[in-house]
Amino acid sequence: MMHEQQSKATNPGNAETTSLASRSLFGGLLMGLANLVPGISGGTMLLAAGIYPNFVDAVADATRLRFKFRSLLVLGCVAAAAVLSILLLAGTLKNLVLDHRWIMYSLFIGLTLGGIPVVWRLTRGPSISLIVPCLLALAGMVSLAVLQAMDVVGSGASSAATLFFAGLAGASAMILPGLSGGYLLLLMGQYVPILSAIDAFKDALRARDIAAAIDPALTVLLPVGLGVLAGVALVGNLLQWLLHHYQQATLGFLLGLLIGSVAGLWPFQQGIPPKAGDVIKGQVVTAESIADIEAEDWKMAFFAPSLGQSVCSLGLIALGFAVTLGVARIGRGDRPAADTSATAQDT
């Protein structure tokens, strides 16, 4: 009899831990995939999976050296799943996006939209404090999508300060739903310099040329890395504070980012082979450099879908929506306690 009572007492905790781990793994998997797809935010995927508030709390705890089991579980599962998905699926997903972009983008739209009911359940219903931030964030994301369609990118010079802020912006985008880190780097004109430095550093290490590796490591990778660490710490702690003190407004803003992020994922677009005179990633294409431009860097153009493509796209969106909702339902039973805690601190 006592054994049954102990079992009942411990099962809820075990179920909550299993739920948290499963949602963290799913969110990390989506986050890793998002980092492989241009224009998609890893934070959006965490939000869609229903693990975002837990992730923000975990980042804040880690940066304050508060090593709680719950926080370590979330960070460990998200990080492990994200790294594993990147290592195992990078080539496959890249090819799928390049060869079947409208199919993959349709699926990602569904996965993203599936997070809307998840976030809505965290709110206290419609209110001015929810709607106004939601509309502001939505307008911002639509504006970004328009800039992306117009191919507005930066071409700024690189300096230690610029690279630091580039790393900070990239880390912020990783945590803040709706923003793509790679896209922000393009807007700042730092995408090419950072990737070039990474390639130079990797080539130097393969050649075992330590002297050649020092220059990109110190001049580019170090300031970017410091910016990333600062961005994770600052944005993570800021969002935790906002969620605990201004929960309704913060969730409204995140909801707007989530809805608006779909604007940049219009599925019916395809890459256009470059020609001499085009500007790609801040560099002018020449007849000699055309062959060196990879397909993922081609400019995008919209096309009119056929009836079959339109129907299939709607089906894939519904599938992605159902997948996200299904995973979110796994841990619905343990969310009210977390929500109540956050609400109690809302002032």
N, C-alpha and C positions, 0 to 999 in steps of 0.2 A: 504494500500500500504506500509506504514511504517512498519506495523507488518510483512509483507512478507519479507521485506528487513532485518529486525532484525532476522527473522527466518533463512534466508539464511546465515546470518553472524555467527549465533551461531551453526548451524547444523554441520559444519565441525569440530568444537571443540568437540561437543558431540560425533560425530562419531569416532573421534580419541581416546577419552577417553574410549568409549565402546570397540573399537578394542584393545587398550592397556590392558584393564582389562580382556578381553576374552583370549588374548594370554598369559597373566600372570597367569590366572587361569589354563589354559591348561598346561603351562610349570611347574607350581607348582604341578599339579596332576602327571605329568610324573616324576618330581623330587622326589616326595614322593614314587612313585612306584619303581623308580630306587634304592632308599635307601633300599628297601626290597628285591632286586634281587642281588645276588652276582656277582661282576665283572662289574656292570653297574654304570656309573657316573651320578650324578644328574646334573652336569654342562653340560654334553652332551645332556641331555634331554631339558635343557633350551635353548641350542644352536639350537637344532632341532626344537623347537617351535618358534624360531625367536625372543625370548625375551631376549637373553643373554646380548647384549650391554646395554639394558635398566636396567637389573638387576645389572650389574657391576656399572653403574652410580648411581643407587639407593643405593647400599651398600656403595660406596664412599661418597655420600652425607650424609648418616646416620652416618657414623663414624666421619664425620667432623661437625656433629650437624647442618647440613643444611636440614631442614625439609620442602622440597618442596612437593607440592601436587602430582606431577607425580611420584616422588621417593617413597613416602609413599603408593601410589596406587599400584605400582609394588611390593614392599616388602610385603605389606599387602595381596595382592592376591596370590602371590607365597607362602608365609608362611602359609596362611590359607588353601589353596588347598593341600599343601604338608602334613601338619599335619592331615587334614581330611582324605586324602587318606591312610595315614599310619594307622590311628586309625580304619578306616572302612574296609580297604581291606588287612590288614597285613596277617590275617589268610588265606583268600581266595587266595591271590596271592602266598603266600608261598606254599600252597598245589598244586596250578596249576603248579608252577615251578618245584616242586619236582616230581609230577606225570606226567606232560606233558611238560617237559623241552624243547624239540625240538620245540613244538608249540609256547611256550611263547618266546623263544629266537628268533625264526623266526620273530615274530611280533615286537620284540624290535629292531631287525636288520633293519626292514623296517622303524620304527619310527625314528631310528638314521640316516639312509641314506636319509630320507626325509628332513633332515636339510641341506644337502649339497647345493641344489639350493638356499636355504634361505641365507646361508653364502656367496655363490658365488655372489649373487645380491648386497651384501654389498661391494664387492671389485670393483676395477677399471679394471678388466680383468687380463689376465695372464701377469706376469712380473717376472724378476729374484727375486725381493724382496718378491714376493708372493710364488714362486715355491720352492726356497731353504728352507725357514722355514717350508713349508708344508712337504717336503720330510724328513727333520730332525725329525719333530714331528711324522710323519708316521713310520719312522724307530724305534723311541723310543717306540711307542705303540705296534708295532709288537714284539719288544724285550720283553716288559712286558708280552705279551700274551704267548711267548715262555717260559718265566720263570714260568708263571702260569701253563702251561701245564706240566712243569717239576716238579711242586710242590715245588719250591724253596721258602721257608719261613724262616723268622728269628726266633731266639730264645734268643734274648738279654735280659739282666737283666733289671729290672725296677728301675728307680731312678727319682727324681723330674725333673731333666733336660731332661731325656729320655722321660718321660711322657708328659712334656711340648711340646717337639718337635713332639711327636706323635699326640697331639691335633692340633698342627699347621699344620702338614701334612694332617690330616683328614679334617680340614677346607679348606685347599688349594685344596684338591681333590674335595670338595663339589662345589667350585667355578670354578676350572679349568676343562674344559671338557675333557673327555677321561680317567680320573683317578678315580678309585674306592677307597674311603676312607678306607673301610674295608680291601681291598687288600693291601694298603700301610701299614696299621697297622700289617697285617700278615707278610709282609716283614721285618718290624722293630721288630717283636717278641713281640708286645705289645697288640695284639688282645685279648689273653686269660686274661692277668692281668686286662685290662680295663673292659672286660665283667664280670669277677669275682667280681671286686670291685662294679660294678653296681648292680649285683645280691645281694651281701652282704649288700649293702646300702638299697636296696628295702626290703630285709628280715628283717633288723633291724627296719625300719620304720613301717612295718606291725606288728612287735612284740612290737612296741613302746619302743624300747630299744635305747635311744638316745646315750648312751655311746658306744654301739656297732656300731652305725652309724657314729660316729665322725672319727674313724680310717680310713675307706676307703674314707670318704669324704675329709679329709685333705691330706692323703698320695697319693691318686690316682686321685680322681675326681676334686679336686681343681687345681692341675697343668695341667691336661688335659683341663679343662674348660678355664683356662687362655690362654693355647695354641690355643684353638679354637677361642677365641676372637681376639687374636693377628693375627692368620691366616686370618680370615675374613677381618680384617682391613687392613693388609699389602697387601694381594693378591688382594683384591678388589680395593684398591687405585692404586696399581701398574698396574693392567690391565686397569684401566680407563686411566691412563697416557699413557700407551703404545698404546691403541686404538686411543687416540687423537693425539699423536705425531708420531707414527709409525704404522698407521692404516693398510697399505698393508701387512707389514711383520707380524704383530700380527694376522691379519685375516688368513694369510697363515698358520701360526703355529696352530691356532685353527682349521682350515680346516683339517690339517694333523691329529690332535688329533681326530677329528670327524670321519674321514675315518678309521683311525687305530683302533679306539675303537671297531669296528666290528670284528677285529681279535680275540678278547677274547670272542666273542658271537657265536662261531661255534655251531649250534643248535644240531648236532647229537652227543651228549655225554650224558652219564648217570652215576649215582652214583654207586660205587662198595662197597658192604658191607665190613666193615673193618675186619681185622683178627689180632690176637696177633702178636706184633712186628712192626706193622705199626706205623708211626709217623703222628699224626694229630694235627694241631695247636701247634706244638712244643712239644707235649707230646707223649710218647710211649704208644701204646695201649696194655693193658693186657687182659687176659681172663676174669677178673672180671669187667673191665671197658667197655668192648664192648657193653654191654646192655645200658650203659649210653650215648653212642654217638648217637646224633640225625642224621637223614637222610641228613639234609642240610650240615653236616660236612663231609660226605663221600667223598673220592677221586673220581675224575671224570675220565672216560675212553671214548674214541671215539668209535662209532659203525658205520657200513655201513648201510645207510638208504635204505629202499625199494623204488621202483619206485613211489608208492603212497605217501610216506612220502616226497620224493623229490619234487613232483608236488605240494603237499599241502604247503610245506615250501615256495616255490616260490610264491604261491598265498598269503600267510600270509605276506611275505615281501612286496609284491605289495600293500596289504591292509594298512599296517603300513606306507608305503611311501606316499600313497594317503591321509591318515589321517593327517599326519604332514603338507603336502603341502596345504591341504584344510584349516587347521587352520591358517597357515602362510599367505594365500591369504586374510584372513579377514582384516588384517591391512596393506596390501601392499600400500594402498594409502597414509598412513602417514609416510612411511619410508624414502622417498627421502629427506624430510626436515632434518631428523635426520642424514642421511648419509652425506648430504651436510655440516652440522655443523661439523661433525667429520672430514670430508675431509679438510675443511677450516683450521682446526687446525693441520693437518698433516704437518710435517716439514721434 
